[in-house]
Amino acid sequence: MELRFIAKDPNTDGANCPTVWVDEERQELVMQGWTVDEATRANCLMTGPIPDGEEVVRLPMRMVTAIREACDVAERTAVR
């Protein structure tokens, strides 16, 4: 699996920050974000369980442009 790097959060130090990649082979977005606090997690659990192997992460709104770019890349890959 090779990931195509899209962007890191521009307002962080570049080492430990939210990041977005695209796995073109699997046609998936891969995101690194901050773990959520217990109150946020409890709120998310109101819509259903979080299965083993899944996690809720928080990404800043300033990453929307990068997420859109990742979606565009993933969508173009799916057309091939």
Stockholm file with secondary structure:
# STOCKHOLM 1.0

chainA/1-80         MELRFIAKDPNTDGANCPTVWVDEERQELVMQGWTVDEATRANCLMTGPIPDGEEVVRLPMRMVTAIREACDVAERTAVR
#=GR chainA/1-80 SS CCEEEEEECTTSCSSSSCEEEEETTTTEEEEECEECCHHHHHHHHTTCCCCTTCCCEECCGGGHHHHHHHHHHHHHHHHC
#=GC SS_cons        CCEEEEEECTTSCSSSSCEEEEETTTTEEEEECEECCHHHHHHHHTTCCCCTTCCCEECCGGGHHHHHHHHHHHHHHHHC
//
